Amino acid sequence: MCRVERLTKAIIGTVHHGINVVSKLDVAIKLEATDTEYSHLEHEYQVYRNLAGGIGIPTVYWFGSECGRDVMVLEHLGPSLGNLFDRYHRKFTLSTVLLLANQLVSVRDCFNCKEGAPLILTTQISCIEYVHSRHFIHGDIKPSNILMGVGDHDDQVYMIDFGLATRYRDPKTRLHIPCETNCDITGTASYASINNHRGISPSRRDDLESIAYVLLFFMRGSLPWHGIEPAVNDQQRDTILQTKLNTPVEILCSTCPIEFNVFLSYVRTLSFEDKPDYAYIRKLFRDVFVREGCHQGHPFVGYNGANKQNPTVRTGTKYSGSRAKERGAQPTSGRM
């Protein structure tokens, strides 16, 4: 038995906070009516089953049907990065962006990151690298779908809401799906890739482009297309696409270190079946972490109280130079 209160409405169904009255365990409960032709929640549950045990993937405790609804009970997590961004007056320091998960020993051990590596970015890239290694793409990466943990894991980043996740390759043969056109846009238009807007079926590159927009949002405070009315029809989505196309990467990344420019430019050049060079991306942000003199530390001092962040390097600073291109390793390309 659980005590339940509603938390939020998701893309698919509603999410509630529950407490097991016997064990006192906090859980998240996601509900969807069973009278739908296709059970999106069951699909999401199957995705979670395939991703179980991975870095930044919440634990699913139970799935079934109760009182005319499909029900999925998951690990209860902390606030989303979108909520934290609002709570911190829509300003994250560069150090905060780079350090959101710097105490993730499992990530550092698993991916051989050196002490002092920037783990907001390496954690997100590592999370998505794990999802991709399990043959899925997320399909809707945005600030509200990236959550912090709670308790001993309050510095760990989690990715949620896999209702739009799809397989990009066959897990047995590892053959990539064919590229299709005239597809409907998936996910949230503000963070969707340019190719997604153009109706090209999504692949690994599109998840990474969405991550780039999320990180730029945190660095800038907003994105140029955020002033456009919510994209509920084709005309509004086309306006967002045109704004993305007409905003030079140099302008979009002008308040960020050059590595953000290199990252976005790199993922936009990937072909449909290309395997991203995750190690190259991690090195980009490790370099900026060291060069800008960022320091280890928890990115947030409690979710409920003091509005404190690591003060090193504030956003809004103009960065220049091409050291990332001069010193950084070149990405590898290939299809797997």
C-alpha positions in Angstrom: 0.0 0.0 0.0 1.2 3.5 -0.8 0.2 7.0 0.1 0.1 9.0 -3.2 0.2 12.6 -4.3 0.5 14.0 -7.8 3.9 15.4 -8.8 3.6 16.3 -12.5 2.1 15.5 -15.9 4.6 13.8 -18.2 4.5 13.4 -22.0 2.8 10.1 -21.4 0.6 9.8 -18.3 0.9 11.5 -15.0 3.6 11.1 -12.3 2.9 10.9 -8.6 4.9 10.7 -5.4 4.1 7.7 -3.3 5.2 6.3 0.1 5.1 2.6 0.9 3.3 2.6 4.2 5.1 -0.6 5.3 8.7 0.1 4.2 8.4 3.9 4.2 10.2 3.9 0.9 9.6 6.9 -1.3 8.7 6.0 -4.9 7.5 7.7 -8.1 4.3 6.3 -9.6 3.6 6.8 -13.3 0.0 6.2 -14.5 -1.6 5.9 -17.9 -5.2 5.0 -18.8 -5.5 1.4 -20.2 -8.2 2.4 -22.7 -5.5 3.6 -25.2 -4.9 1.6 -28.3 -1.2 1.4 -27.6 0.4 1.3 -24.1 3.1 3.8 -24.1 3.8 3.1 -20.5 4.4 -0.6 -21.1 6.8 0.4 -23.9 8.6 2.7 -21.5 8.8 -0.1 -18.9 10.3 -2.5 -21.5 12.9 0.2 -22.3 13.8 0.5 -18.6 14.1 -3.3 -18.3 16.7 -3.2 -21.1 18.6 -0.4 -19.5 18.4 -1.7 -15.9 21.6 -1.3 -13.9 23.1 1.4 -16.1 24.6 4.7 -15.1 22.0 7.3 -14.3 19.0 5.0 -15.0 16.3 4.9 -12.2 15.3 1.5 -10.8 11.8 0.2 -11.7 10.2 -1.7 -8.8 6.9 -2.8 -10.4 4.7 -2.6 -13.5 1.1 -3.7 -13.9 -2.5 -2.7 -14.2 -4.7 -1.4 -11.4 -8.2 0.2 -11.5 -8.2 0.7 -15.3 -4.7 2.2 -15.4 -1.2 1.0 -16.3 1.1 1.6 -13.4 4.8 1.8 -13.2 6.6 2.2 -9.8 10.1 3.7 -10.0 12.9 5.0 -7.8 12.0 8.4 -6.4 14.5 11.1 -7.5 15.2 14.7 -6.7 14.4 17.9 -8.7 15.0 18.2 -12.4 17.8 20.4 -13.7 15.0 22.6 -15.2 13.5 23.1 -11.7 17.0 23.7 -10.2 17.7 26.2 -12.9 14.6 28.2 -12.0 15.4 27.9 -8.3 18.9 29.3 -8.9 17.4 32.3 -10.7 18.2 30.9 -14.1 22.0 31.2 -13.6 24.5 28.4 -13.4 28.2 29.0 -13.3 30.4 27.2 -15.7 31.8 25.4 -12.7 28.3 24.3 -11.8 27.6 23.0 -15.3 30.9 21.1 -15.2 30.6 19.8 -11.7 27.0 18.7 -11.3 28.1 15.1 -10.9 31.7 15.4 -10.0 31.4 13.0 -7.1 30.2 10.1 -9.2 32.9 7.6 -8.4 31.2 4.9 -10.5 31.4 7.1 -13.6 35.0 8.0 -12.9 36.0 4.4 -12.3 34.0 3.0 -15.2 35.2 5.5 -17.8 38.7 6.0 -16.4 38.2 9.8 -15.8 41.0 11.5 -14.1 40.5 13.2 -10.8 39.1 16.7 -11.5 37.3 15.7 -14.7 34.1 17.7 -15.4 31.3 15.3 -14.6 28.1 17.2 -15.5 29.1 16.7 -19.1 30.9 13.4 -18.7 28.0 12.0 -16.8 25.4 13.1 -19.3 27.6 11.8 -22.2 28.3 8.6 -20.3 24.5 8.2 -19.5 23.7 8.6 -23.2 26.6 6.4 -24.2 25.2 3.7 -22.0 21.7 4.1 -23.5 23.2 4.0 -27.0 25.2 0.9 -26.1 21.9 -0.8 -25.3 20.7 -0.1 -28.8 18.3 2.7 -27.8 18.0 6.5 -28.4 16.2 8.6 -25.8 14.4 10.9 -28.2 13.4 13.6 -25.8 16.4 15.0 -23.9 15.6 18.3 -22.1 16.1 19.9 -18.7 12.9 18.4 -17.2 14.0 14.9 -18.2 17.3 15.1 -16.3 17.0 14.7 -12.6 19.3 14.7 -9.6 19.3 11.9 -7.1 18.4 12.0 -3.5 20.1 11.2 -0.2 23.6 9.7 -0.7 23.1 10.1 -4.5 21.9 13.7 -4.5 24.9 14.7 -6.8 24.1 12.0 -9.4 22.4 12.8 -12.7 19.6 10.6 -13.9 17.8 10.4 -17.2 14.1 9.7 -17.2 11.0 9.6 -19.4 11.9 7.0 -22.0 8.4 6.9 -23.5 9.7 8.1 -26.8 12.8 5.9 -26.8 13.3 3.7 -29.9 15.8 1.2 -31.1 18.2 2.5 -33.7 19.8 -0.9 -34.4 19.0 -4.6 -34.1 20.5 -5.9 -30.8 21.5 -9.2 -32.3 22.8 -8.3 -35.8 23.7 -4.7 -34.7 22.4 -3.6 -38.1 21.4 0.1 -38.1 17.8 1.0 -39.0 17.4 2.6 -42.4 17.2 6.4 -42.7 13.6 7.5 -43.3 12.2 10.9 -44.3 8.9 12.7 -43.9 8.8 11.6 -40.2 6.9 13.6 -37.6 9.2 15.5 -35.2 9.7 13.6 -31.9 10.4 15.1 -28.5 10.4 18.7 -27.5 10.9 21.2 -30.4 13.2 23.6 -28.4 15.8 20.8 -27.9 15.2 18.8 -31.1 17.9 18.4 -33.6 17.8 20.2 -37.0 17.5 16.8 -38.7 14.6 15.9 -36.4 12.9 19.1 -37.5 13.5 18.3 -41.1 11.6 15.0 -40.8 14.6 12.6 -40.8 14.3 9.7 -38.5 16.4 10.1 -35.3 19.6 8.3 -34.5 22.5 8.7 -31.9 23.6 12.1 -33.3 20.2 13.6 -32.5 20.4 12.8 -28.8 23.8 14.5 -28.6 22.6 17.6 -30.4 19.7 17.8 -27.8 22.3 17.6 -25.0 24.3 20.4 -26.7 21.1 22.6 -26.6 20.5 21.7 -22.9 24.0 22.7 -22.0 23.9 25.9 -24.0 20.6 26.7 -22.3 22.3 26.4 -18.9 25.3 28.5 -20.0 23.2 31.2 -21.7 20.1 31.4 -19.6 17.9 31.0 -22.7 18.1 29.9 -26.3 17.2 32.3 -29.2 14.1 30.3 -30.2 12.7 30.3 -26.7 10.8 33.5 -27.4 8.7 31.7 -30.0 5.2 30.6 -29.0 5.1 26.9 -27.9 5.4 24.7 -30.9 2.0 23.1 -31.1 1.7 23.2 -34.9 3.8 22.9 -38.0 4.2 26.7 -38.5 5.6 27.3 -35.0 7.9 24.3 -35.3 9.1 25.6 -38.7 9.8 29.0 -37.1 12.0 27.3 -34.4 13.8 25.4 -37.2 14.5 28.5 -39.1 15.8 30.2 -36.0 18.2 27.3 -35.4 19.4 27.4 -39.0 19.8 31.2 -39.0 21.7 31.4 -35.7 25.4 30.9 -36.4 27.1 28.5 -34.0 29.6 31.2 -33.1 26.8 33.5 -32.0 24.9 30.7 -30.2 28.1 29.8 -28.3 29.6 33.3 -27.9 29.2 33.3 -24.1 30.7 29.8 -23.7 34.2 28.4 -23.9 35.2 27.3 -27.5 34.6 23.7 -26.6 30.8 24.2 -26.6 31.1 25.5 -30.2 33.3 22.5 -31.2 30.9 20.0 -29.5 27.8 21.4 -31.3 29.6 21.6 -34.6 30.9 18.1 -34.3 27.5 16.4 -33.6 25.9 18.4 -36.4 28.4 16.9 -38.9 27.7 13.3 -37.9 26.0 11.1 -40.5 22.8 9.1 -39.7 24.6 5.8 -38.9 27.8 7.3 -37.4 28.9 6.2 -33.9 29.8 9.3 -32.0 33.3 9.6 -30.5 32.3 9.8 -26.9 35.9 9.8 -25.7 36.6 12.9 -27.8 33.6 14.7 -26.4 34.6 13.9 -22.8 38.1 15.2 -23.5 36.7 18.5 -24.9 35.1 19.3 -21.6 37.9 17.9 -19.5 40.2 20.4 -21.2 37.9 23.4 -20.4 37.5 22.2 -16.8 41.3 22.3 -16.3 42.0 25.4 -18.4 39.3 27.5 -16.6 40.6 26.5 -13.2 37.4 24.9 -12.0 37.5 23.0 -8.7 36.0 19.9 -7.3 32.9 20.3 -5.1 29.2 19.6 -4.9 27.4 21.7 -7.5 24.5 22.6 -5.2 24.5 23.2 -1.5 21.1 21.6 -0.7 18.0 21.8 -2.8 15.9 23.4 -0.1 17.9 26.3 1.2 20.9 28.4 0.4 21.2 29.6 -3.2 24.9 28.7 -3.4 27.0 27.3 -6.2 30.6 26.8 -6.8 31.6 30.4 -7.6 34.4 29.6 -10.1 33.8 31.1 -13.6 30.3 32.7 -14.1 28.2 32.4 -17.2 27.8 35.5 -19.3 31.6 35.7 -19.8 32.8 36.1 -23.3 35.2 33.4 -24.3 37.5 33.5 -27.3 40.3 31.5 -28.9 40.7 28.3 -30.7 42.7 26.2 -28.3 40.2 23.4 -28.3 40.8 22.9 -32.0 44.5 23.4 -31.7 45.2 21.2 -28.8 42.3 18.7 -28.7 42.3 15.3 -30.2 40.4 14.8 -33.4 37.3 12.7 -33.3 37.2 9.3 -34.8 34.4 8.4 -37.2 32.8 5.0 -37.9 29.6 3.1 -37.9 28.8 0.4 -35.4 
